[in-house]
Amino acid sequence: MLKLHDFCNRAVEDIFTDPHFQARGMLAEVPDAELGSLVLPGIVPKLSASPGQLRHTGGAIGQDTREILLEHTSLDLEEILALEAQGVIQQGPAAHTGPA
Protein backbone atom coordinates (compact mmCIF):
# COMPACT_ATOMS: atom_id res chain seq x y z
CA MET A 1 0.00 0.00 0.00
CA LEU A 2 1.27 3.48 -0.86
CA LYS A 3 2.02 5.51 2.20
CA LEU A 4 1.55 9.26 2.19
CA HIS A 5 5.22 9.94 2.97
CA ASP A 6 6.28 7.80 -0.04
CA PHE A 7 4.57 10.21 -2.40
CA CYS A 8 5.09 13.49 -0.57
CA ASN A 9 8.86 13.09 -0.27
CA ARG A 10 9.42 12.93 -4.02
CA ALA A 11 10.93 15.60 -6.23
CA VAL A 12 9.10 16.77 -9.34
CA GLU A 13 11.96 15.39 -11.45
CA ASP A 14 10.95 11.91 -10.28
CA ILE A 15 7.77 11.90 -12.35
CA PHE A 16 9.81 11.49 -15.55
CA THR A 17 11.02 8.06 -14.41
CA ASP A 18 8.10 7.02 -12.21
CA PRO A 19 6.54 3.76 -13.49
CA HIS A 20 3.05 4.86 -12.40
CA PHE A 21 3.24 8.13 -14.35
CA GLN A 22 4.55 6.24 -17.39
CA ALA A 23 1.88 3.53 -17.20
CA ARG A 24 -0.89 6.15 -16.95
CA GLY A 25 0.53 8.22 -19.83
CA MET A 26 0.74 11.27 -17.60
CA LEU A 27 3.54 12.82 -19.64
CA ALA A 28 3.13 13.41 -23.37
CA GLU A 29 5.82 14.26 -25.88
CA VAL A 30 4.36 16.95 -28.14
CA PRO A 31 5.84 18.63 -31.24
CA ASP A 32 6.51 22.37 -31.15
CA ALA A 33 7.38 24.42 -34.26
CA GLU A 34 10.03 26.49 -32.45
CA LEU A 35 11.38 24.19 -29.74
CA GLY A 36 11.17 20.78 -31.37
CA SER A 37 9.65 18.29 -28.96
CA LEU A 38 8.39 19.13 -25.47
CA VAL A 39 7.17 16.95 -22.62
CA LEU A 40 3.85 18.21 -21.27
CA PRO A 41 1.43 16.97 -18.60
CA GLY A 42 -0.96 14.41 -20.06
CA ILE A 43 -4.76 14.63 -20.24
CA VAL A 44 -6.65 14.25 -16.95
CA PRO A 45 -9.01 12.54 -16.40
CA LYS A 46 -8.46 9.54 -18.65
CA LEU A 47 -11.86 8.64 -20.13
CA SER A 48 -12.23 5.36 -22.01
CA ALA A 49 -14.73 6.67 -24.60
CA SER A 50 -12.97 10.00 -25.18
CA PRO A 51 -9.43 9.85 -23.78
CA GLY A 52 -8.24 13.15 -25.28
CA GLN A 53 -4.98 13.82 -27.07
CA LEU A 54 -2.31 16.52 -27.09
CA ARG A 55 -1.44 17.33 -30.71
CA HIS A 56 0.56 20.55 -30.41
CA THR A 57 1.78 23.05 -27.84
CA GLY A 58 -0.53 25.87 -28.84
CA GLY A 59 1.57 27.71 -31.36
CA ALA A 60 2.99 31.19 -31.58
CA ILE A 61 1.27 34.29 -30.24
CA GLY A 62 -0.96 35.77 -32.89
CA GLN A 63 -0.66 32.95 -35.41
CA ASP A 64 -4.44 32.69 -35.80
CA THR A 65 -5.33 36.38 -35.40
CA ARG A 66 -6.56 37.01 -38.94
CA GLU A 67 -8.50 33.76 -39.13
CA ILE A 68 -10.25 34.39 -35.80
CA LEU A 69 -11.10 38.02 -36.62
CA LEU A 70 -12.40 37.11 -40.08
CA GLU A 71 -14.53 34.29 -38.71
CA HIS A 72 -15.87 35.89 -35.53
CA THR A 73 -16.11 39.63 -36.21
CA SER A 74 -17.52 41.87 -38.92
CA LEU A 75 -14.01 43.03 -39.89
CA ASP A 76 -12.87 42.34 -43.44
CA LEU A 77 -9.28 41.58 -44.45
CA GLU A 78 -8.56 45.20 -45.40
CA GLU A 79 -9.62 46.42 -41.94
CA ILE A 80 -7.58 43.72 -40.23
CA LEU A 81 -4.48 44.60 -42.28
CA ALA A 82 -4.97 48.27 -41.32
CA LEU A 83 -5.09 47.31 -37.62
CA GLU A 84 -1.90 45.28 -38.08
CA ALA A 85 -0.18 48.24 -39.77
CA GLN A 86 -1.19 50.47 -36.83
CA GLY A 87 0.20 47.93 -34.34
CA VAL A 88 -3.21 47.36 -32.76
CA ILE A 89 -3.12 43.62 -33.45
CA GLN A 90 -0.35 41.18 -34.31
CA GLN A 91 -0.37 38.37 -36.85
CA GLY A 92 2.18 35.80 -35.74
CA PRO A 93 4.13 33.26 -37.79
CA ALA A 94 2.52 30.39 -39.68
CA ALA A 95 0.28 28.02 -37.81
CA HIS A 96 1.48 24.92 -35.96
CA THR A 97 2.33 21.75 -37.79
CA GLY A 98 0.05 18.76 -37.57
CA PRO A 99 -3.72 18.45 -37.05
CA ALA A 100 -5.60 20.94 -34.88
C-alpha positions as CSV (number, residue, x, y, z in Angstrom):
1,M,0.0,0.0,0.0
2,L,1.3,3.5,-0.9
3,K,2.0,5.5,2.2
4,L,1.6,9.3,2.2
5,H,5.2,9.9,3.0
6,D,6.3,7.8,0.0
7,F,4.6,10.2,-2.4
8,C,5.1,13.5,-0.6
9,N,8.9,13.1,-0.3
10,R,9.4,12.9,-4.0
11,A,10.9,15.6,-6.2
12,V,9.1,16.8,-9.3
13,E,12.0,15.4,-11.5
14,D,11.0,11.9,-10.3
15,I,7.8,11.9,-12.4
16,F,9.8,11.5,-15.6
17,T,11.0,8.1,-14.4
18,D,8.1,7.0,-12.2
19,P,6.5,3.8,-13.5
20,H,3.1,4.9,-12.4
21,F,3.2,8.1,-14.3
22,Q,4.6,6.2,-17.4
23,A,1.9,3.5,-17.2
24,R,-0.9,6.1,-17.0
25,G,0.5,8.2,-19.8
26,M,0.7,11.3,-17.6
27,L,3.5,12.8,-19.6
28,A,3.1,13.4,-23.4
29,E,5.8,14.3,-25.9
30,V,4.4,17.0,-28.1
31,P,5.8,18.6,-31.2
32,D,6.5,22.4,-31.2
33,A,7.4,24.4,-34.3
34,E,10.0,26.5,-32.5
35,L,11.4,24.2,-29.7
36,G,11.2,20.8,-31.4
37,S,9.6,18.3,-29.0
38,L,8.4,19.1,-25.5
39,V,7.2,16.9,-22.6
40,L,3.8,18.2,-21.3
41,P,1.4,17.0,-18.6
42,G,-1.0,14.4,-20.1
43,I,-4.8,14.6,-20.2
44,V,-6.6,14.2,-16.9
45,P,-9.0,12.5,-16.4
46,K,-8.5,9.5,-18.7
47,L,-11.9,8.6,-20.1
48,S,-12.2,5.4,-22.0
49,A,-14.7,6.7,-24.6
50,S,-13.0,10.0,-25.2
51,P,-9.4,9.9,-23.8
52,G,-8.2,13.1,-25.3
53,Q,-5.0,13.8,-27.1
54,L,-2.3,16.5,-27.1
55,R,-1.4,17.3,-30.7
56,H,0.6,20.5,-30.4
57,T,1.8,23.1,-27.8
58,G,-0.5,25.9,-28.8
59,G,1.6,27.7,-31.4
60,A,3.0,31.2,-31.6
61,I,1.3,34.3,-30.2
62,G,-1.0,35.8,-32.9
63,Q,-0.7,32.9,-35.4
64,D,-4.4,32.7,-35.8
65,T,-5.3,36.4,-35.4
66,R,-6.6,37.0,-38.9
67,E,-8.5,33.8,-39.1
68,I,-10.3,34.4,-35.8
69,L,-11.1,38.0,-36.6
70,L,-12.4,37.1,-40.1
71,E,-14.5,34.3,-38.7
72,H,-15.9,35.9,-35.5
73,T,-16.1,39.6,-36.2
74,S,-17.5,41.9,-38.9
75,L,-14.0,43.0,-39.9
76,D,-12.9,42.3,-43.4
77,L,-9.3,41.6,-44.5
78,E,-8.6,45.2,-45.4
79,E,-9.6,46.4,-41.9
80,I,-7.6,43.7,-40.2
81,L,-4.5,44.6,-42.3
82,A,-5.0,48.3,-41.3
83,L,-5.1,47.3,-37.6
84,E,-1.9,45.3,-38.1
85,A,-0.2,48.2,-39.8
86,Q,-1.2,50.5,-36.8
87,G,0.2,47.9,-34.3
88,V,-3.2,47.4,-32.8
89,I,-3.1,43.6,-33.5
90,Q,-0.4,41.2,-34.3
91,Q,-0.4,38.4,-36.9
92,G,2.2,35.8,-35.7
93,P,4.1,33.3,-37.8
94,A,2.5,30.4,-39.7
95,A,0.3,28.0,-37.8
96,H,1.5,24.9,-36.0
97,T,2.3,21.7,-37.8
98,G,0.0,18.8,-37.6
99,P,-3.7,18.4,-37.0
100,A,-5.6,20.9,-34.9
